[in-house]
Amino acid sequence: MPRPHPQEFRDDVVAVARRGESTVKQIAKDFGISESCLRNWLHAADVEDSAKPGVTVSESAELREQRRRSRLLEQEVEVLRRAAAHFAQAHLPGR
């Protein structure tokens, strides 16, 4: 898998494409990227600029963090549930 292009490069290519002085195909060829890659960058830029609906990079990062935190909390609850069951068994009369 090729290394991702730096954000500054992406921003520059998107700015050139948005000026509309050439076709997406020609701009992609000039910058040495695929046409689909440029279209993805344009779509992502439109989402970031609120020109199109979608999840922004910051919203996506926040969602990933919340999901990670939720998994961690679920694991902690399970540990506490097992510990409570263990202590309840250990302290039954007759043991």
trRosetta pair geometry for C-beta under 8 A, 3 or more apart (Angstrom, degrees):
i j d omega theta_ij theta_ji phi_ij phi_ji
5 9 4.6 -102 166 83 110 132
5 10 5.6 135 98 -55 114 87
5 33 7.2 -42 -41 -90 149 130
6 9 4.7 96 64 4 82 103
6 10 7.2 -149 98 -5 44 87
7 10 5.4 -54 -150 37 37 115
7 11 6.2 39 153 -22 69 104
8 11 5.7 -52 -148 35 30 112
8 12 6.5 32 153 -20 63 105
9 12 5.8 -56 -151 35 30 111
9 13 6.4 27 154 -16 65 107
10 13 5.9 -59 -149 38 30 108
10 14 6.2 28 155 -17 66 109
10 41 5.3 -150 -161 -140 100 130
11 14 5.8 -56 -146 38 29 111
11 15 6.3 33 154 -22 64 106
11 45 7.9 134 -116 -105 60 124
12 15 5.7 -54 -149 33 30 113
12 16 6.6 30 153 -18 64 103
13 16 5.7 -52 -151 35 33 111
13 17 6.3 31 152 -17 66 108
13 27 6.9 128 -167 159 86 111
13 31 5.2 44 -112 -111 118 172
13 33 7.1 22 -145 21 162 144
13 38 6.5 -114 149 -120 124 96
13 41 6.6 30 91 112 116 159
14 17 5.6 -57 -146 40 32 111
14 18 6.1 33 155 -22 66 107
14 38 8.0 172 -86 -158 62 76
14 41 5.4 -130 -74 139 105 109
14 42 6.0 163 -130 -92 92 60
14 45 4.7 131 -162 -51 151 160
15 18 5.8 -54 -144 35 29 111
15 19 6.9 38 153 -28 60 98
16 19 6.0 -50 -161 20 33 114
16 21 7.6 -72 -176 38 72 108
16 22 7.8 -9 156 39 98 109
16 27 5.8 162 114 -142 113 124
16 31 7.8 154 58 -52 149 129
17 20 7.6 43 164 -67 43 45
17 24 6.2 45 -142 -109 116 73
17 27 5.1 155 -87 117 85 171
17 38 6.3 156 -80 -179 152 116
17 42 5.9 -94 111 -85 146 116
18 42 7.6 160 -67 -129 83 99
18 45 7.8 -104 -58 115 126 147
22 26 4.5 -102 165 84 117 127
22 27 5.3 142 90 -55 115 87
22 30 7.6 49 107 -10 161 141
23 26 4.6 92 56 8 85 101
23 27 6.9 -152 92 -5 43 86
24 27 5.8 -56 -145 38 31 110
24 28 6.1 33 156 -21 65 108
24 35 5.9 88 129 -151 100 91
24 38 5.6 170 -170 106 94 131
24 39 6.4 52 -179 -70 147 83
24 42 7.5 -65 -120 -25 122 151
25 28 6.0 -57 -149 35 25 111
25 29 6.5 24 153 -17 62 108
25 35 5.3 -10 -106 -103 63 127
26 29 5.6 -55 -148 37 32 112
26 30 6.2 35 153 -22 66 106
27 30 5.6 -53 -147 35 31 113
27 31 6.4 10 160 -2 65 111
27 38 6.3 134 97 -146 106 159
28 31 6.3 -70 -146 48 26 96
28 33 5.2 -96 -155 80 78 78
28 34 6.1 -19 -178 139 131 17
28 35 4.5 -161 31 -86 170 54
28 37 6.9 130 -136 59 115 92
28 38 4.4 -119 -85 -13 102 140
29 32 7.6 33 -177 -72 29 33
31 38 7.7 118 56 -83 131 119
33 37 4.6 -108 166 81 110 136
33 38 5.8 126 100 -50 121 90
34 37 4.3 101 59 -1 84 104
34 38 7.2 -153 94 -3 48 82
35 38 5.8 -55 -153 37 34 109
35 39 6.4 35 150 -19 67 105
36 39 5.5 -52 -146 37 35 113
36 40 6.4 40 152 -22 66 102
37 40 5.7 -54 -153 34 30 112
37 41 6.5 29 150 -18 64 105
38 41 5.6 -53 -148 37 35 112
38 42 6.3 37 153 -21 66 104
39 42 5.6 -52 -147 35 32 113
39 43 6.4 34 153 -19 64 104
40 43 5.7 -54 -148 36 31 111
40 44 6.3 30 154 -17 65 107
41 44 5.7 -54 -145 39 31 111
41 45 6.2 32 154 -20 65 107
42 45 5.7 -55 -147 36 29 112
42 46 6.4 32 153 -20 63 105
43 46 5.7 -55 -151 34 31 112
43 47 6.5 31 151 -19 65 104
43 52 6.8 -61 -157 61 69 157
43 54 7.7 92 161 -34 92 167
44 47 5.7 -53 -150 35 33 112
44 48 6.3 34 152 -19 66 106
44 57 7.8 53 -173 -53 109 99
45 48 5.6 -52 -146 37 33 113
45 49 6.2 21 157 -8 66 111
46 49 5.9 -63 -143 47 28 103
46 51 4.2 -86 -160 71 81 111
46 52 4.1 45 131 6 115 112
46 54 8.0 79 96 22 85 131
47 50 7.6 30 -179 -79 31 28
47 51 7.6 -80 -57 51 21 72
47 52 5.3 -55 -75 74 62 94
47 53 7.4 -6 -121 120 85 18
47 54 3.7 -55 -124 67 126 126
47 55 7.2 3 176 58 136 30
47 56 6.0 -178 136 -88 96 61
48 56 5.5 101 -108 -132 59 98
48 57 6.7 6 -96 -1 108 98
55 59 4.8 -130 -167 93 81 122
55 60 5.1 103 137 -64 117 88
55 63 7.3 -29 -163 -4 139 145
56 59 4.6 93 53 9 79 103
56 60 6.8 -141 94 -7 40 88
57 60 5.7 -56 -148 36 29 113
57 61 6.4 29 154 -19 64 106
58 61 5.7 -51 -146 36 33 112
58 62 6.3 34 154 -19 65 106
59 62 5.6 -54 -147 37 32 112
59 63 6.3 34 153 -20 65 106
60 63 5.7 -53 -147 36 30 112
60 64 6.5 33 153 -19 63 104
61 64 5.7 -52 -149 35 32 112
61 65 6.4 32 152 -18 64 106
62 65 5.7 -55 -149 37 32 112
62 66 6.3 31 153 -19 66 106
63 66 5.7 -53 -145 37 31 111
63 67 6.4 32 155 -18 64 105
64 67 5.8 -56 -149 37 30 110
64 68 6.3 31 153 -20 65 106
65 68 5.7 -53 -148 35 31 113
65 69 6.3 30 154 -17 65 107
66 69 5.7 -54 -145 39 31 111
66 70 6.2 36 153 -23 64 105
67 70 5.5 -51 -146 34 31 114
67 71 6.6 34 154 -19 64 101
68 71 5.9 -53 -153 33 31 110
68 72 6.5 30 150 -18 64 106
69 72 5.6 -54 -150 37 34 113
69 73 6.3 33 153 -18 67 106
70 73 5.8 -55 -147 38 31 110
70 74 6.3 34 153 -21 64 105
71 74 5.7 -54 -149 35 31 113
71 75 6.5 32 153 -19 64 104
72 75 5.7 -54 -153 34 32 111
72 76 6.5 32 150 -19 65 105
73 76 5.5 -52 -147 36 35 113
73 77 6.4 38 153 -21 66 103
74 77 5.7 -51 -148 34 32 112
74 78 6.5 34 152 -20 63 104
75 78 5.7 -54 -151 35 33 112
75 79 6.6 34 151 -20 65 103
76 79 5.7 -51 -150 33 34 112
76 80 6.4 30 153 -15 65 106
77 80 5.7 -57 -149 40 32 110
77 81 6.2 37 151 -24 66 106
78 81 5.5 -50 -144 33 32 114
78 82 6.4 29 156 -16 64 104
79 82 6.0 -57 -150 38 29 108
79 83 6.3 29 152 -19 65 108
80 83 5.6 -53 -143 38 32 112
80 84 6.2 34 156 -21 65 105
81 84 5.9 -54 -149 34 28 111
81 85 6.5 26 152 -17 62 106
82 85 5.7 -55 -148 37 33 111
82 86 6.2 36 152 -22 66 106
83 86 5.6 -53 -147 35 32 114
83 87 6.3 25 157 -13 66 107
84 87 6.0 -57 -145 41 29 105
84 88 6.2 32 154 -22 64 108
85 88 5.6 -53 -145 35 30 113
85 89 6.4 29 155 -17 64 106
86 89 5.9 -59 -152 37 29 108
86 90 6.2 25 153 -19 65 111
87 90 5.5 -53 -139 39 34 113
87 91 6.1 12 166 -4 67 113
88 91 6.5 -70 -143 46 23 95
88 92 7.2 49 153 -54 58 88
89 92 6.1 -31 -160 -14 34 115
89 95 7.9 99 154 -61 61 168
90 95 6.7 -150 -167 113 37 151
91 95 7.5 -142 -127 58 8 127
92 95 5.3 78 68 -8 81 123
